[in-house]
Amino acid sequence: MPWTRWLLLLLCWGATSGQYQQRQPEVDDLSPAVVRADSRRQRSPPPVEPLDFGFVPAAVYDTHAYYEPGAIGILFHMVHAFLYVIQPNSFPQDLIVKVIQQNMGGIKLEEWRKPENVVLLLQGVYYEAGFLVCATIGIIFVVIVPVLGMCFCVCRCCENCGGEMHQRQRKNADCQRGFFTASLVATTIFIILGVLIAYAANHNISSHIKSTRRFINTNMRDLRTFANNTPAQIEYLTAQYTTAKNKVLSELDNIGPLLGGRIHSQLEKEVVPSLDTALRMAGAMRETKEALESVSSSLQILQEGTEKLKDSLSGERASLSNTLSDPACTNGAVSPSCNAIRSTLFQLGINADFSKLPDVNFALANVHTLLKTDLSNIVQKGYSSFNDTPTLVKEQTKNIVSGVKGMLDKIGFEINGFAKMFPVEASLANFTIFLNNEQKRIESYYPQLDQMDFYRWIGCVAVLCMVVLIMAFNVLGLLCGTCGYDKQATPTTRGCLSNTGGNLLMAGVSFSFIFAWMLMAIVTTLFVAGGNLEKLMCEPLANRQLFKIIDTPFLVHPTKKNFLPGMLFQNPNIDLTLGSMYRECFENNGLYHALQLETMFNINSFLNRTVYNKDLAKVFEGVQVDLQDITLLEQAGRDNLINFANSGIGLIDYEEYLAEVNKGVTLVDLLTFSTDLEAQADQLPRGALENALKGHASSIRQIHREHVVPIEQAMSTLTQSIRLLQRTSSDLPVKVTNILSAIDASEYLITNNASHVVKQETKGYVQSLVGYFKQYTDWVQNSLTAEVAQCKPISNIVDSMEIVGCSFVLDSVNTFWFGLGGCSILLIPSIIFSIKLAKYYRRMDTEDVFEDSPYCDTMTRFPRASAPPSRPDW
């Protein structure tokens, strides 16, 4: 029907075929290029944010194709075991394939004479050997039993074959009667068990006929669910293109921070370090000014402090010299100490002379002049100009972004238009109508099916009633015979109840001969049909070997490779098999994947025209970002750096400063001198001289505290500043030249080589956009494979047919003939035991009597036949 083909083609719209995995679209050529001119390393593409497409609306199916037989399953297993004993050979797959292939043109009698067909025939006979042997036995049984029955009847009418109403008395008669009774009872019990087995199987068929209706209803309901949910699922797939589209639109709206940020991040590897060095040099200029001011002030402090220290030390030296001129120093005991002190007076003088050091006022004035130009602010303007790259990119790509947005809208229209090309609603409406009509048509057969099942049930019960009738005669015969048997009665004097039991047993024998062959005919027919169906249909269907036969290449025609695609799509070369379709549907995968519908429509060409649009890459290939307006360092900043290099700080004699600073402030450590002076005073006799010397020691300590300590602090500050200036001025022109060269190189990179970076980062940006579409197409492919149009109902139909045909019907039929066959076979020993046992219950016409022999002693007795006495009550 045309609508069914439309339904199959409908599912082809949104998937990606396997060719995409082998060849990426042309935009994949936009791989990241070399980032830096001096580096050959490849950058990894930027990570693509995963998109959330949600969940495809799922269909819930009601059919649970599973069957557990319960207690009767034990009987089913017994039948399966019996069939395995009869037919232990494996499934003849190769044989069946050869038979089908050699007889595709029709079976002709003369064709069987060919050697290859004879071989196939012999192989088939070998496979069916077990069934043929059993069927032969059944046929022989059917033929021989009625013949034996007629012969037995005629023979007994001639008073042969046990027909003579005479019973010879034997010593073990009671033992034989007991044996035959026990054997007949056991046989009857087993036959009754067979009847019960057959009846249980017969009842099982009827009880599960109604379950068949449930399977039909749920399968039809699942097919309607499949048909009703598929359009919503397809609509959901098409709608989710908006998710990818909105993400791409968001990326386009943020093209400045994204694409411009990438360009900025690549250029900043060269630009920012050069600006950082210029900024650090601006800080060095401020530190240089501070250091020069520190040197100038420290030098002034040192010069003034040394003058004051020099005057204080001169006064103290003169005063100490006057003290040593005291007459007390002429005393012989004191004179050596005074002379020793007098010899150290020259040490009370200054050592460092800072008045000879040149000032730094010229360099300081130059630096003050340079700092009037704010180099840090100029460098910050360079930073700001460079950081405006994302804004420049956004402004210069407005037209391109608007064009791409229009292309995305066009792609969305094409996808929606493609989905609307197929008459989805009409096709599925027709399919639903078809299902409803088919269900009504099937339901119209329910009364006939019930009637046929009733007739079948009646027929099977009637067949079982034959066996039950025979068993009734056996049971009644056993009851009457056993209850009426009298050991004291002779064969000719047995009671009526005993005689009735024997007659009932013989009636059972008669009915056994009448019905046994009919029962065996039924058993043989059902055995051959049901056993072969079980071995050739149900078992291979259960283990899926039957699918392998149907999927055999070139099975039905030498030029048609596969049967299923040839039937569905009129293309037998598609690699689609019934087994693979069943497996996919059993796993509840999508019909698109199960039927390999991608072979009917190359979705790659559609996606390459729509989602993977080549024009998208071409548009971005024309992106041109002009960064020539970026100025990293203005001319004023350049001049400032050059003037700083020529400011004169490199002309200062730092070594002279350090040499003077490294000298001590005084010729001798004043604290040490005062300590020694006190020690000398302590050696003198107590008196005015001792006190005067100790006073001078205290004065010298005060001079150290008031003059030397501040001078030493100023010298330390001067040393630090001089060393800072020395480090700053070291190769200052070279440093400035390097800074300017780096800035020039960065500006040259921005001006002349930025196009390479722009092109490279644009490729990465486009690749990230394409990544979102790839996520969409991959999601569509996965959804079509596992979530859209899940074909579980198809495998459920196959499983339901297997359950109904094999588990419900065939297993019960096989169990029926299994029980009935056992009854039929056991009727033979039942006949024998009934005939033997009836002899002990029936009333005989004659019996054995014993008389004395004239030729022997009175202990020897010979039996002879004698009629029973005539009694009026008999």
HELIX and SHEET records of a PDB file:
HELIX    1   1 PRO A    2  LEU A   10  1                                   9    
HELIX    2   2 GLN A   19  GLN A   22  1                                   4    
HELIX    3   3 GLU A   26  ASP A   29  5                                   4    
HELIX    4   4 GLY A   70  ILE A   72  5                                   3    
HELIX    5   5 GLY A   73  ILE A   86  1                                  14    
HELIX    6   6 GLN A   93  GLN A  102  1                                  10    
HELIX    7   7 LEU A  109  ARG A  113  5                                   5    
HELIX    8   8 PRO A  115  TYR A  127  1                                  13    
HELIX    9   9 ALA A  129  CYS A  157  1                                  29    
HELIX   10  10 ALA A  173  ALA A  239  1                                  67    
HELIX   11  11 TYR A  241  ASP A  253  1                                  13    
HELIX   12  12 ILE A  255  ILE A  255  1                                   1    
HELIX   13  13 GLY A  256  GLY A  260  3                                   5    
HELIX   14  14 GLY A  261  LEU A  324  1                                  64    
HELIX   15  15 PRO A  327  THR A  330  5                                   4    
HELIX   16  16 SER A  335  ARG A  342  1                                   8    
HELIX   17  17 LEU A  345  GLN A  347  5                                   3    
HELIX   18  18 PHE A  354  LYS A  356  5                                   3    
HELIX   19  19 ASN A  361  LEU A  371  1                                  11    
HELIX   20  20 LEU A  375  ASN A  387  1                                  13    
HELIX   21  21 THR A  389  GLN A  396  1                                   8    
HELIX   22  22 LYS A  398  LYS A  420  1                                  23    
HELIX   23  23 VAL A  424  SER A  444  1                                  21    
HELIX   24  24 TYR A  446  GLY A  484  1                                  39    
HELIX   25  25 PRO A  491  THR A  493  5                                   3    
HELIX   26  26 CYS A  496  LEU A  533  1                                  38    
HELIX   27  27 GLU A  534  CYS A  538  3                                   5    
HELIX   28  28 GLU A  539  ALA A  542  1                                   4    
HELIX   29  29 GLN A  545  ILE A  550  1                                   6    
HELIX   30  30 PHE A  563  PHE A  569  1                                   7    
HELIX   31  31 LEU A  578  PHE A  586  1                                   9    
HELIX   32  32 LEU A  591  ALA A  594  1                                   4    
HELIX   33  33 LEU A  597  THR A  599  5                                   3    
HELIX   34  34 ILE A  603  ARG A  609  1                                   7    
HELIX   35  35 LYS A  614  GLU A  621  1                                   8    
HELIX   36  36 GLN A  635  ALA A  645  1                                  11    
HELIX   37  37 TYR A  654  VAL A  661  1                                   8    
HELIX   38  38 LEU A  670  GLN A  683  1                                  14    
HELIX   39  39 ALA A  688  ILE A  703  1                                  16    
HELIX   40  40 HIS A  704  VAL A  708  3                                   5    
HELIX   41  41 VAL A  709  SER A  729  1                                  21    
HELIX   42  42 LEU A  732  ASN A  752  1                                  21    
HELIX   43  43 ALA A  754  ALA A  786  1                                  33    
HELIX   44  44 LYS A  792  GLU A  802  1                                  11    
HELIX   45  45 ILE A  803  LEU A  810  3                                   8    
HELIX   46  46 ASP A  811  TYR A  841  1                                  31    
SHEET    1   A 3 HIS A 166  GLN A 167  0                                        
SHEET    2   A 3 THR A 846  ASP A 852  1                                        
SHEET    3   A 3 ARG A 861  SER A 866 -1                                        
END                                                                             
